[in-house]
């Protein structure tokens, strides 16, 4: 199996790079599998990583699904993109949603199709000034997937989500920021330094509490008000019993900066 990703760790921050730059990091099934393996290792507690950054190698973040994989079929009747989603993309995305540490996506260049879905999936999304987001599905007769129809309307509202997908206009980073699709736009040459500063800051935080925050916000879409405040109290019980909570409270009382351990 060709290595389709790069995985590097610095100061408890993992940088996971899509690594097929000649194809603008188009998502092959091998690449999805390799990404998923790393996510599973993190969620299983087999690393010391406390923040994850996903970005793309070369001049693009991700051009979408690798259509070349299906081009060798004897006929289009043999191609079932829905099956690939269910077997590869969905298990990966579910585990990525349930990631127990903060996730930052650093979008460099094009983020199209499923690459757009992945690019905006971060808890915090940074984009290079020259980057753009592209719901390209209509141009190949397909529908948005890889969580697009869930995440996009919740970020930017139904009207803009429908326009984004039905018209298929390329949305530049500044417009994506104005829409609320992403969090920050930075100069191209400052993207990764800016992202790493933010990631290291998060990695020095109370990891358990940050993971519980993520879970609460995701679950809030499906919960009633009563269910959500109940979930908050249960999460607070867990957070309150952590070593980091004790460190945080004592540091606050002593007017010192807390040095969290991620436990």
PyMOL commands that set and color helices and strands:
alter all, ss='L'
color gray80, all
select helices_A, chain A and resi 21-23+29-43+67-70+76-78+81-97+114-119+137-140+148-156+158-167+173-179+188-203+207-219+225-240+243-253
alter helices_A, ss='H'
color red, helices_A
select strands_A, chain A and resi 5-10+13-18+51-56+102-107+110-112+124-128+132-134+171-172+184-186
alter strands_A, ss='S'
color yellow, strands_A
deselect
rebuild
show_as cartoon
